[in-house]
Amino acid sequence: MDENRRRIDQIRDPEFSSDLDEVTLDELRRRRHLCDELDSELSYYRRMLHGRMDLLAFEIRRRSGEETRSLIEALDEILADEVRAEDRSPAGRALPIETPDIPATGRRAVDRVLADDFLAHLPSLEDGELEAIQAALTEVETEVSEQRRAVYEAYETIHAELTRRYRDGLADIDSLLRTT
């Protein structure tokens, strides 16, 4: 695997999840770890995107008259949504609250929409501007979700191979072969 490629490109490469029975145990663990790290990063991005999307949706509802509270009055309710099942890592644990260490090479359209300070200017934005921001957020969230699905599929395939090796006692044999 070319380590200089973006991690998502490595994981999406069909070779990443194929012929796993020929890959060493250490390499399987490395690939699983890569999937887990990238899943945490993508989950963090999704949570950030969803927070902005929720705030934007509230403002659109407020402007249409469906909501009478101000954004500030509803802020705690908007941001208090529980972590949904689909926002959990492949390993099934709740994701950490702290920001993952995201390599600079992984930052692209996600960072552009997250860096946008539209929230500070929300009251002064025109409806058309809100719609454009909503479309950009939705587009990036769709891309991140697709990447996360690819990571999850690779993780599941690798995890199944690791499970098979341990179940069949092959992990122990692999360890013995490396020490001799």
Helices and strands as residue ranges (DSSP letters): H 7-12, G 14-16, G 20-22, H 25-64, H 71-79, G 85-87, G 104-106, H 109-115, G 118-124, H 127-167, H 170-179
